[in-house]
């Protein structure tokens, strides 16, 4: 008979360590305004990307519109290229990217 892996001392120690790390983060989040700002900015980026994603896959709640594998692959590749573009715009924070930022703002 095998022992229950969820009772293993290493598993329990790692579980407790994860709880400690989470508690430390929550304390920092509550105490420091800068941490709250960073978290909020990260959430805004994700929400903006989700809006663009919904814009690209507007039909059927974001599901693929075709059963053809080639169409699905093209859709996913297009989505990845769009993600790369928005990532570069965020990285460079350049005025040349204003069209992409305007699109993202309109979507939201």
C-alpha positions in Angstrom: 0.0 0.0 0.0 1.2 3.5 -0.8 1.2 6.3 1.6 -1.0 9.3 1.0 1.3 11.9 -0.8 -0.7 14.7 0.8 0.5 13.7 4.2 4.2 13.6 3.3 6.3 15.9 5.5 7.9 17.6 2.5 4.5 18.3 0.9 3.2 19.7 4.2 6.3 21.9 4.6 6.1 23.3 1.1 2.3 24.0 1.7 3.1 25.9 4.9 5.9 27.8 3.1 3.5 28.8 0.4 1.1 30.1 3.1 3.9 32.1 4.7 4.9 33.7 1.4 1.2 34.5 0.6 0.8 36.1 4.0 3.9 38.2 3.7 2.7 39.5 0.3 -0.7 40.3 1.6 0.9 42.3 4.5 3.1 44.2 2.1 0.1 44.8 -0.2 -1.9 46.3 2.7 0.9 48.3 4.1 2.7 49.7 1.0 0.9 51.9 -1.5 3.6 51.2 -4.1 2.8 47.5 -4.1 -0.9 48.2 -4.5 -0.1 50.5 -7.5 2.1 47.8 -9.1 -0.6 45.2 -8.7 -3.3 47.5 -10.1 -1.1 48.4 -13.1 -0.6 44.8 -13.8 -4.3 44.1 -13.6 -5.0 47.0 -15.9 -2.6 45.5 -18.5 -4.3 42.1 -18.3 -7.8 43.7 -18.6 -6.7 45.7 -21.6 -5.3 42.6 -23.2 -8.5 40.7 -22.5 -10.5 43.5 -24.1 -8.4 43.2 -27.2 -8.7 39.5 -27.2 -12.5 39.8 -27.1 -12.3 42.3 -29.9 -10.3 39.9 -32.1 -12.4 36.8 -31.2 -15.7 38.7 -31.1 -18.0 35.8 -32.1 -19.4 33.0 -30.0 -18.0 34.2 -26.7 -14.4 34.0 -27.8 -14.6 30.5 -29.3 -13.2 29.7 -32.7 -15.7 30.4 -35.5 -14.4 27.5 -37.6 -13.9 23.8 -37.1 -11.1 23.9 -39.7 -7.7 23.3 -38.0 -6.0 25.7 -40.5 -8.3 28.6 -39.5 -7.9 27.9 -35.8 -4.1 27.9 -36.2 -4.2 31.2 -38.1 -6.4 32.7 -35.5 -4.1 31.7 -32.7 -1.0 32.9 -34.6 -2.7 36.2 -35.2 -3.5 36.5 -31.6 0.1 35.8 -30.6 1.4 38.4 -33.1 -1.0 40.9 -31.6 0.2 40.1 -28.1 3.8 40.6 -29.3 2.9 44.0 -30.8 1.2 45.2 -27.6 4.0 43.9 -25.5 6.5 45.8 -27.6 4.4 48.9 -27.3 4.2 48.6 -23.6 8.0 48.0 -23.5 9.0 50.9 -25.6 6.2 53.2 -24.6 6.6 54.9 -27.9 4.3 57.4 -29.6 4.5 55.2 -32.8 2.4 52.7 -30.9 -0.4 55.2 -30.3 -2.6 53.4 -32.8 -2.5 50.2 -30.9 -3.1 52.0 -27.6 -6.0 53.8 -29.1 -7.5 50.5 -30.3 -7.0 49.0 -26.8 -8.6 52.0 -25.2 -11.6 51.8 -27.6 -12.1 48.1 -26.9 -12.3 48.8 -23.1 
